Amino acid sequence: MLSWAITFLIIAIVAAVLGFGGIAGTATGIAKILFVVFLVMFIASFFVGRRGGRG
């Protein structure tokens, strides 16, 4: 998930440098959403993993 967010961030940077404002804005928005989803899943798996390991 994090790799997808980084990929869209790179696409947004390249599009912004080349002057494609609409594509850059869209790719930035997608990257933000994917990063938030990654953080939520990471935190959830961290707590579930700790709780499930106690036996």
Secondary structure by P-SEA (a helix, b strand, c coil): caaaaaaaaaaaaaaaaacaaaaaaaaaaaaaaaaaaaaaaaaaaaaaaaaaacc
